[in-house]
Amino acid sequence: MSRIIRPLLAVFSLALFLVPSWGFAADPPQKPQRIVFLGDSITQGGVGPKGYVTLVRQAIEKDHPHAKIEVIGAGISGNRVPDLEKRLEKDVLSKQPTVVVIYIGINDVWHSLNGRGTSPEDFEQGLRRIIAAIEKQDAKVVLCTASVIGEKHDGSNPLDKKLDEYCQISRKVATETKSAMIDLRKAFLSHLKEHNAMNADKNVLTTDGVHLNDAGNEFVAKQMLSGLHASSHPHQLLRHVVLFKFKAEVTPEQVKEVEAAFAALPGKIDVIQAFEWGTDVSVENKAEGFTHGFLVTFRDKKGRDIYLPHPAHQEFVKLVGPRIDKALVFDYWTQK
């Protein structure tokens, strides 16, 4: 198995399409299910042997060899939102999709350099019409923000400001149409801040600042798989339960310091959706010395994966570690 596919399968093993409302199931469905990736040259390249669309398809086939889930790439080089709208019926709706992933926005911004860009108004209204047409056919929409036009992570790429404006439009449209969102722009910038120490404008995730290299295709495939899973479980949240039993010699002041430090984490780590804590008041005498309980809520697995190695969390771990006799950590998905 290739180096690229192996980690994707690990991600996808947790991202099974077991969603009645979307029609995916572990057993072969009665009707073939289709995921269509709609976009520009990045998606067109994504159907290549090492492209992100191919990697998503291979991960699904590996985990669901008997399921009738078809993955289709519908990308055309140079496309902008107006171009997607023109070919929507032919390339998407006619295929009777179950889910349509829209990855667009690069050319709407990039082509502004030659006078062929898309105005913010046309970009927004075009997205809304595309989403409405897809939903009219009872398919679900997953809208992605654009990724990068230049890989510098400090805002110094020439089109960063304009690209951020258009990505914010995509976020707004997704929120107001209640479409699922995969924020590739945010994911790319986060990755580049960590892995682009030289602040290069290309060759980290792209070949030219826009089009994906092998690492970029793997990265986007992971974002797609994770995002599809999160968006297909809209009523689920990931709960992170932590129980502490303090050492006998720890003073009340030191315990309060731990309480305050844990309670401060939501203000330092933005992926924390909710936080609460309390001390044991059970009358059953089964706490076994655990006195403090903390509940941290994340929107998805990705949030937890950001939280655990986050510098603020690691600093807290260093503080609390020497004071704890025992700790119990338990994570679960909420069930509607």
DAQUI-V488205 format. One record per pair of residues at least 12 apart in sequence whose C-alpha atoms are under 8 Angstrom apart, sorted by the first residue. I is the first residue (numbers start at 1). J is the second residue. If there is no record, write none. Layout:
I_J + I_J
This chain:
4_218 + 5_55 + 5_58 + 5_59 + 8_55 + 8_56 + 8_59 + 8_218 + 8_221 + 8_222 + 9_59 + 9_62 + 9_63 + 11_222 + 11_225 + 11_226 + 12_59 + 12_60 + 12_63 + 12_225 + 12_226 + 13_63 + 14_229 + 15_225 + 15_226 + 15_228 + 15_229 + 16_63 + 16_229 + 17_229 + 17_232 + 19_232 + 19_233 + 22_98 + 22_99 + 22_140 + 22_232 + 23_98 + 24_69 + 25_67 + 26_64 + 26_67 + 27_66 + 27_67 + 28_66 + 28_67 + 28_68 + 29_67 + 29_68 + 31_68 + 32_68 + 32_69 + 32_70 + 33_68 + 33_69 + 33_70 + 33_97 + 33_98 + 34_69 + 34_70 + 34_71 + 34_72 + 34_95 + 34_96 + 34_97 + 34_98 + 34_99 + 35_69 + 35_70 + 35_71 + 35_72 + 35_97 + 35_98 + 35_99 + 35_100 + 35_101 + 36_71 + 36_72 + 36_73 + 36_74 + 36_92 + 36_97 + 36_99 + 36_100 + 36_101 + 37_53 + 37_71 + 37_72 + 37_73 + 37_74 + 37_75 + 37_100 + 37_101 + 37_102 + 37_103 + 38_73 + 38_74 + 38_75 + 38_84 + 38_92 + 38_100 + 38_101 + 38_102 + 38_103 + 38_104 + 39_74 + 39_75 + 39_76 + 39_79 + 39_84 + 39_102 + 39_103 + 39_104 + 40_75 + 40_76 + 40_77 + 40_78 + 40_79 + 40_80 + 40_103 + 40_104 + 40_107 + 41_75 + 41_76 + 41_77 + 41_78 + 41_79 + 41_211 + 42_75 + 42_77 + 42_211 + 42_212 + 43_73 + 43_74 + 43_75 + 43_76 + 43_103 + 44_73 + 44_74 + 44_75 + 44_76 + 44_77 + 45_75 + 46_73 + 46_217 + 47_73 + 50_214 + 50_217 + 51_214 + 51_217 + 51_218 + 52_217 + 52_218 + 52_220 + 52_221 + 53_71 + 53_72 + 53_73 + 53_221 + 55_218 + 55_221 + 56_71 + 56_221 + 56_224 + 56_225 + 57_70 + 57_71 + 74_91 + 74_92 + 78_107 + 79_104 + 79_107 + 80_104 + 80_105 + 80_106 + 80_107 + 80_108 + 80_117 + 80_118 + 81_104 + 81_105 + 81_108 + 81_118 + 81_123 + 81_126 + 81_127 + 82_118 + 82_122 + 82_123 + 82_126 + 84_130 + 85_126 + 85_129 + 85_130 + 88_130 + 93_134 + 93_137 + 96_137 + 96_139 + 97_139 + 98_138 + 98_139 + 98_140 + 99_139 + 99_140 + 99_141 + 99_142 + 100_134 + 100_139 + 100_140 + 100_141 + 100_142 + 101_141 + 101_142 + 101_143 + 101_144 + 102_141 + 102_142 + 102_143 + 102_144 + 103_143 + 103_144 + 103_145 + 103_146 + 104_144 + 104_145 + 104_146 + 105_145 + 105_146 + 105_163 + 105_166 + 105_167 + 106_146 + 106_147 + 106_148 + 106_149 + 106_163 + 108_123 + 109_159 + 109_162 + 109_163 + 109_166 + 110_149 + 110_159 + 120_166 + 120_169 + 123_166 + 124_169 + 124_170 + 124_173 + 127_170 + 127_173 + 128_173 + 128_177 + 131_177 + 140_179 + 141_179 + 141_180 + 142_179 + 142_180 + 142_181 + 142_182 + 142_228 + 142_231 + 143_170 + 143_174 + 143_179 + 143_180 + 143_181 + 143_182 + 144_170 + 144_181 + 144_182 + 144_183 + 144_184 + 145_167 + 145_170 + 145_171 + 145_181 + 145_182 + 145_183 + 145_184 + 145_185 + 146_163 + 146_167 + 146_183 + 146_184 + 146_185 + 147_184 + 147_185 + 147_186 + 147_188 + 147_210 + 148_160 + 148_163 + 148_185 + 148_188 + 148_209 + 148_210 + 149_163 + 149_209 + 149_210 + 150_201 + 150_202 + 150_208 + 150_209 + 150_210 + 151_192 + 151_199 + 151_200 + 151_201 + 151_202 + 151_204 + 151_205 + 151_206 + 151_209 + 152_192 + 152_196 + 152_199 + 152_200 + 152_201 + 152_202 + 153_189 + 153_192 + 153_193 + 153_196 + 153_199 + 154_199 + 157_201 + 167_185 + 171_183 + 180_231 + 181_227 + 181_231 + 182_223 + 182_224 + 182_227 + 184_220 + 184_223 + 187_223 + 192_204 + 204_216 + 205_217 + 205_219 + 226_302 + 230_299 + 230_300 + 235_334 + 235_335 + 235_336 + 236_299 + 236_333 + 236_334 + 236_335 + 236_336 + 237_297 + 237_298 + 237_299 + 237_300 + 237_333 + 237_334 + 238_297 + 238_298 + 238_299 + 238_300 + 238_301 + 238_331 + 238_332 + 238_333 + 238_334 + 239_295 + 239_296 + 239_297 + 239_298 + 239_331 + 239_332 + 239_333 + 239_334 + 240_295 + 240_296 + 240_297 + 240_298 + 240_329 + 240_330 + 240_331 + 240_332 + 241_293 + 241_294 + 241_295 + 241_296 + 241_328 + 241_329 + 241_330 + 241_331 + 242_293 + 242_294 + 242_295 + 242_327 + 242_328 + 242_329 + 242_330 + 243_290 + 243_291 + 243_292 + 243_293 + 243_294 + 243_327 + 243_328 + 243_329 + 244_290 + 244_291 + 244_292 + 244_293 + 244_324 + 244_325 + 244_326 + 244_327 + 244_328 + 245_289 + 245_290 + 245_291 + 245_292 + 245_324 + 245_325 + 245_326 + 245_327 + 246_290 + 246_291 + 246_323 + 246_324 + 246_325 + 246_326 + 247_323 + 247_324 + 247_325 + 250_323 + 258_319 + 258_320 + 261_316 + 262_316 + 263_275 + 263_276 + 265_312 + 265_313 + 268_312 + 269_307 + 269_310 + 269_312 + 271_298 + 271_299 + 271_303 + 271_304 + 271_306 + 271_307 + 272_296 + 272_297 + 272_298 + 272_299 + 272_303 + 272_307 + 273_296 + 273_297 + 273_298 + 273_299 + 274_296 + 274_297 + 274_298 + 275_294 + 275_295 + 275_296 + 275_297 + 276_294 + 276_295 + 276_296 + 277_292 + 277_293 + 277_294 + 277_295 + 278_292 + 278_293 + 278_294 + 279_291 + 279_292 + 279_293 + 280_292 + 280_293 + 290_326
